[in-house]
Amino acid sequence: LAGVTLGFICFVTVLRPRPVVLGVGGAIALGTTAAWFSGFRPAPFSPDAAVDLLERDNFMSQLSGLELKLPGLPNSTWTEARQWAEQTQQFAERIAIREPTLIPELLETMHTVLDLSGQVAEALQVIRQIQTPTYRTLAQQRLDASRDRLQQTFSQMQALQDQMAIASLDRGSDDATLPLSLQALIADNKTILQATPTPSEGA
């Protein structure tokens, strides 16, 4: 809009402010402004958009899209990374059902998982296509870092789901009615899982 205004002023200044110049320049400026406003249409807000990535079909669609954009996938490294991403989404979906208050943090984690998956895929493509040792080394470092973070996120989400499952079982049942072996297992797992950082703590 500032450019249109400046252009109109320059147009009138150069050709002098005559009726024809003002009319033509004004028409051009108005047409450009109208075209800009007609193209500026923000996407309508959808209350369901916030939970898209917690729905498996939507998440898998975006994850699969990474393979379509990058020829040569899958390979063993990508297959492993994809499995971590899929399972992390499954854990997040189950956690969201049990604890809806965690949905914002879970959504942020899902966006991070997709971003890390994309970094893994792109690094694999760079390693395949570039032969320069220096750039291949940098790409391998990026691949290793993204892969490690993805695996760590998967492990943390799995631990959080297990922790919530055990807490739910413990709250919803009377320990006296459980077998002694299961009571001991719950107690041991509580000790282990309480020492495991959650995704937010790991970040």
Disulfide bonds with the S-S distance in Angstrom:
none
